Amino acid sequence: MTMLPKDFIAQIAGPAKEIAATSKIPASIIVAQAALESGWKLDAPGNNLFGIKADKSWKGPIVMEHTHEVINGVRTPTMAQFRAYKTWMGSLEDHAKFLLQNPRYKPCFETINGAGFAKQLQACGYSTSPTYSELLIEIMNEHNLLALDM
């Protein structure tokens, strides 16, 4: 069920700050990405708040879902396998692990704030959307999420 942004933020902000303290991923990014990728839902399919796909290295449960990819500049509907979790907290923990252990995201950790992290996520190919970082930054600004990083 889609939640009001303020309710979603109230639920996820505390755990996001805990993950941020140990992972160095800004809490503002954790919350903004979860909001964008899940559509403001803590009950996203498979409790996957971040749209992390299940590639062949994933040994856990999966869920098949409709999604969109931008291919050659065209938004294209497709089906994909996504990682599934018992709880949304498991999704938060795996998201941090995914970013920390995947060398392609190393440049993200060289930034000093949520906006910089968002730009690097896009540059590193987290999403096929050409406006991914802009969307994350818009959510961060609109909902004062940068305050979570203080």
Secondary structure by P-SEA (a helix, b strand, c coil): ccccaaaaaaacaaaaaaaaacccccaaaaaaaaaaaaccccccccccccccccccccccbbbbbbbccccccccccbbbbbbbbccaaaaaaaaaaaaaaccccccccccccaaaaaaaaaaaccccccaaaaaaaaaaaaaccccccc
